[in-house]
Amino acid sequence: MKTIVYQSFLGICFGALVSILIHYGVILFGGVENIESGRFVLDSLGSMFCGWFFSTGGLIFAKENWSLTKRTIVHFITVTMLYFVLSFLIGWIPFTIWGFLIGMGLFLIIYTVIWFCFFVYFYYEMRKLNEALADRNS
């Protein structure tokens, strides 16, 4: 329970940070002088919800009795469905076939890059732990 609350808090905070940074970027580099307050609130709440479900969805990878393939597939399907429903409802992605295809393409690229980075990180962490255990046992 403590883990879910902690992950939820981190995800919501990260989503809020991403929302603020994106809005600052739009204002500073996009030539937009001001953003409608309703749009800002909707985008911020959407980003916080997105941060929450990606963060807590990552707990799927803690299920050690599942294979990495099964965990990845379940996580991918879960976050993809939630993300696209949210994106269509908020208006981040146009509700058209091209909007969906372009959104899915970008989502796949970003998901794959992030998954690969986490995989490499945890692979090297595992190697360090195994080496430390081997040194300790010898």
C-alpha positions in Angstrom: 0.0 0.0 0.0 2.9 2.3 0.9 4.4 1.7 -2.5 1.3 2.6 -4.4 0.9 5.8 -2.5 4.5 6.7 -3.0 4.4 5.8 -6.8 1.1 7.8 -7.1 2.6 10.9 -5.5 5.7 10.7 -7.7 3.7 10.2 -10.9 1.3 13.0 -10.1 4.2 15.4 -9.3 6.1 14.3 -12.4 3.0 14.8 -14.6 2.5 18.3 -13.1 6.1 19.2 -13.8 5.9 17.9 -17.4 2.7 20.0 -17.9 4.3 23.2 -16.6 7.4 22.7 -18.7 5.4 22.0 -21.9 3.3 25.1 -21.3 6.4 27.2 -20.6 7.9 25.9 -23.8 4.8 26.8 -25.8 4.8 30.3 -24.3 8.6 30.9 -24.7 9.2 29.2 -28.1 5.8 28.7 -29.7 5.0 32.4 -30.1 1.9 32.1 -27.8 1.6 35.0 -25.5 -0.9 33.6 -23.1 -2.8 30.3 -22.6 -6.5 30.0 -21.8 -6.9 29.1 -18.2 -9.4 26.3 -18.9 -6.9 24.7 -21.4 -4.1 25.0 -18.9 -6.2 23.3 -16.1 -7.4 20.5 -18.4 -3.9 19.8 -19.7 -2.4 19.9 -16.2 -5.0 17.5 -14.8 -4.5 15.2 -17.8 -0.7 15.3 -17.4 -1.1 14.5 -13.7 -3.4 11.6 -14.4 -1.1 10.4 -17.1 1.9 10.6 -14.7 -0.1 8.7 -12.1 -1.1 5.8 -14.3 2.3 5.4 -15.9 3.9 5.5 -12.5 1.6 3.1 -10.8 1.4 1.0 -14.0 5.1 0.4 -13.5 4.3 -1.7 -10.5 3.3 -4.4 -12.9 7.0 -5.0 -13.4 7.3 -6.0 -9.7 5.4 -9.2 -10.4 8.4 -11.5 -10.3 6.4 -14.6 -11.0 5.5 -13.3 -14.5 8.0 -13.3 -17.4 9.4 -10.0 -18.6 7.5 -10.5 -21.8 4.2 -10.9 -20.0 4.8 -7.9 -17.8 5.8 -5.7 -20.7 2.7 -6.7 -22.7 0.3 -6.2 -19.8 1.9 -2.8 -19.0 1.9 -1.7 -22.6 -1.7 -2.6 -23.2 -2.8 -1.0 -19.9 -1.0 2.3 -20.4 -1.7 2.5 -24.1 -5.5 2.2 -23.6 -5.5 4.7 -20.7 -3.3 7.1 -22.6 -5.3 7.1 -25.8 -8.6 7.4 -24.1 -7.2 10.4 -22.1 -5.6 11.9 -25.2 -8.8 11.7 -27.3 -11.0 13.1 -24.5 -8.7 16.0 -23.7 -7.9 16.8 -27.3 -4.1 16.1 -27.3 -4.6 13.8 -30.3 -7.3 14.5 -32.9 -10.0 11.9 -33.1 -9.2 10.8 -36.7 -7.5 7.8 -38.2 -4.4 9.9 -39.0 -4.4 11.4 -35.5 -4.5 7.9 -34.1 -1.8 6.5 -36.4 0.6 9.3 -35.9 -0.1 9.3 -32.1 0.4 5.5 -32.0 3.6 5.8 -34.0 5.0 8.4 -31.6 3.8 6.5 -28.6 5.5 3.3 -29.8 8.8 5.1 -30.4 8.8 6.8 -27.0 7.6 3.7 -25.1 10.3 1.6 -26.8 13.1 4.1 -26.0 12.0 4.4 -22.3 11.6 0.6 -22.0 15.0 0.0 -23.4 16.6 2.6 -21.1 15.0 1.0 -18.1 16.0 -2.5 -19.3 19.7 -1.5 -19.7 19.7 0.3 -16.3 18.3 -2.7 -14.5 20.5 -5.1 -16.4 23.6 -3.3 -15.2 22.2 -3.0 -11.7 21.7 -6.8 -11.7 25.3 -7.4 -12.9 26.6 -5.1 -10.1 24.6 -7.0 -7.5 25.7 -10.4 -8.8 29.3 -9.3 -8.8 29.0 -8.0 -5.2 27.5 -11.4 -4.2 30.2 -13.3 -5.9 32.9 -11.2 -4.2 31.2 -11.7 -0.9 31.0 -15.4 -1.3 34.6 -15.9 -2.4 
